[in-house]
Amino acid sequence: MNKIIASLLLLFALQATSPLCSQNVKFKKYFTDATLRIDYLRVGNRQHDTVNLSSIERIDNWAGSLTQLLDPFDNGDYRIVVADPASGRQLYSRGYNTLFQEYRDTPQGADSIAAFQEVVRVPWPRHTVDICFQHRGPDQQMHTQFRYRFDPDSALAQLRRQSSLRVQTNPVRLHYKGNPHKKIDVVIVPEGYGPADSLKMMRDLHSFCDYLLGQEPFASRADDFNVWGVPLTGQSTGITDPTKGIRVNSLVGSSYNTFGADRYLMTMQLFRLHNAIGSIPFDHIIIMANSTTYGGGAIYNFYAMSSLNEMAYMVLPHELGHSIGGLADEYVDEDLSYGDMHQSHLEPVEPNITTLLDFASKWQSMLSPGTPVPTPADTTVPRSQNGPLGVYEGAGYHAKGIYRPTMHCMMRDYAPFCPVCARRLNEVFDLYTR
């Protein structure tokens, strides 16, 4: 931790969770219309992890809702919480996942220590607050690992004395429908475009905007979205692919073969990614990879990524199901290195899969009377259709013990989003637009 940060924040180790709070926080009382960006390293393995602060930044806008400040969804393995120091009252919260959590579930993550860049953004506080980094424990509850006491006045004084080397990015409005506080703001970051690729990059940005809004429930909610493009190119064309011996110095350092999965296309350079976005107002990030090789990936409230493969118009909605909706994969692939993330003895937090331990909290109320639980598979349902709502075995990478709502879905094999997944996406959309 550098001296500037040390002078701004006081670190406390905590053992208890923060209390739950009703959705009645007044934004203007506690926050200003600006963003506090916090860059940090999460260091550890399956046994333990720590948060090491790297830097903070003030961005002169806040894209999120001014009324829906507390996260109503019990999703994600992590949560950031802004709390009042005196009362412990939660003022802002959001759940999220990280690449580190997937690393923990790989064979290397069992005992090899690694460091992962992470970035969280919260509204800029008017007064001193506690910023709490929480992690879901074995009891499935959120527990505060670290608490930083943040004084905005001291922070501003220190930040004014620092010279900023960040690129000021002028965004491209690909689809604009109004006030960012009342819209779902999505920013598309082009990756793998060199100096000679500017015209292609602009065409591809518009194509990805169309892919974003092309599938339901995104299509019928298009007026609730603002879509921004980042007009930046890197030094070279293409995407790093270790399996082909290709190394590219791209804008945000993306690569295929993440955690040994050939098609898993991600970046671990989160600081570079957020530097490229700069002050563009956003709630969610899409990385558009200039490659025709099939690939992509996504992390809940982290980012979504897809290549320009011919299936991108379907791959991108699937990945947005993860990054925006917090939905789980419904397909079976027990060879994945991170396939142990869903445990059969626990009820998953994702809304579209269940182990039946707490099915009442999932889609039980949506089933037609008399639907058998579990529901026998119906192999006559075409892969382009959902089929009847039920409880079908095989989901979350496992063939047994985990169940999904329909035979086919965007989260399984690129069928339309099923009613359960569409319901959660619409609930998340409402969080940004109410």
Residue, then its C-alpha position, 0 to 999 in steps of 0.5 A: m500500500n502506498k503512502i498516499i493510500a495509507s494516509l486516507l484509509l484505516l484498515f480493520a479486520l472484521q468477523a461479523t456480517s453487516p446488518l441488512c437494511s431497507q431500500n430507503v437510503k437518500f442518495k443526496k444525503y450520503f453521496t455526490d454525483a461522482t464515482l469512487r474507483i478502488d483498484y486492489l489486488r486479491v491475493g491468495n488461494r483456496q485456503h485464504d485470500t487478502v485484499n491489498l489496496s493499489s489506488i483510488e480515483r475520483i470520476d466526476n459522474w455516477a452512472g447508477s441509480l439514485t434510488q436503488l442503492l442496496d442490492p436486493f439479490d443474494n448473488g455473487d461470492y463477493r459484495i462491496v458495502v458502503a456503511d455508516p461508521a457510527s451505526g453500521r447502516q448500509l448505504y450502498s451495496r453490490g454483489y459480484n464475482t471475480l476470476f479469483q473465485e474461479y481460480r480457487d476451484t482449479p487444481q492450481g488454486a488449491d495451494s498456489i498463491a496468485a494475485f488478481q487485479e480487481v476494481v470496484r466502483v461506488p458512489w462518492p461519499r459526502h462524509t467519512v464511511d466504512i467500505c467493506f469487502q465481503h465474501r460468502g462463507p461456508d455457511q452461504q452468508m456474507h462475511t466482512q473480510f476487510r473494512y477501509r475507513f474512507d475520508p472523502d475530504s482527505a482523499l480529495a486533498q491528496l488526489r488534487r496533488q497527484s498528476s493524472l496520466r489517464v487517457q480522457t476517452n470521448p465515448v461513442r453513443l451507439h444507442y442513447k435513451g436518456n439519463p444514465h441514472k435511469k438507464i442500464d449503461v453498457v460500455i463496449v471496449p474494443e480489444g485486438y484492434g490495431p492503428a489501421d483498424s479504426l473503421k472496422m472497429m466502428r462497424d463492429l461496435h455497432s454490430f455488438c450493440d445490435y447483438l446486445l439488444g437483439q435477444e429477449p428480454f433485452a430487445s423489449r427493454a431496449d429503451d432502458f439501455n444506453v450503449w457506449g463505445v470506447p473509440l480506442t485501438g491498441q498497438s497490434t491487431g489480434i488476440t493472444d492465443p497460447t495454444k497457437g503460439i500467438r502473443v499480442n500486445s492488445l489494448v486490455g491484455s485479453s487471452y484465450n485458454t484462461f485456466g486451460a480452457d481453449r475457448y475461455l477468452m478473458t483478461m486479467q488486466l482489470f486496471r488497464l480495462h478501467n483505464a481505457i473506459g475512463s470517465i464513460p458512465f457505465d453499469h456493465i462492461i462488454i469486451m469485443a475481441n477482434s478475432t474470428t476464433y470462437g470464444g468468450g466468457a463473463i463474470y457477474n458484475f465484472y465484465a462480459m466478453s465475446s469474440l467476433n466469431e460467426m456465433a457472436y450474436m448468440v454468444l454475447p447474450h449468453e455471456l450477458g446472462h452471466s455478467i448482468g443477470g448472475l445466471a449460472d451455466e446450465y450445460v454439463d461439462e465435468d472436465l472443466s477445471y473450475g467445475d467444482m464451483h457448484q456443490s451438490h450439498l449446498e443450494p446455489v445462489e444463482p437463480n436458474i439452477t437448484t440442488l432442491l435443498d431450497f427449491a422454494s426460493k427458486w422457480q417452484s412458484m412458477l411450475s404448473p400444478g402437477t409438474p413432477v419434481p424432478t421432471p423427466a427429460d423430454t428429448t423431443v423438444p427442439r434445441s431452438q425451444n425451451g420446452p415446458l417449465g420443469v426441474y430437469e437434471g443436468a446443470g452447472y457443469h454436472a450431470k447429476g444432482i443439479y437441476r435447470p428450469t427447461m430442456h433448452c435455454m440461452m444458458r445451456d445451448y443458445a435457445p431463447f432465455c427461459p422464463v426463469c432466466a428472463r424473470r431475473l434479467n428483468e428484475v436486474f434491469d429494474l434495479y437500474t431504471r426504477 
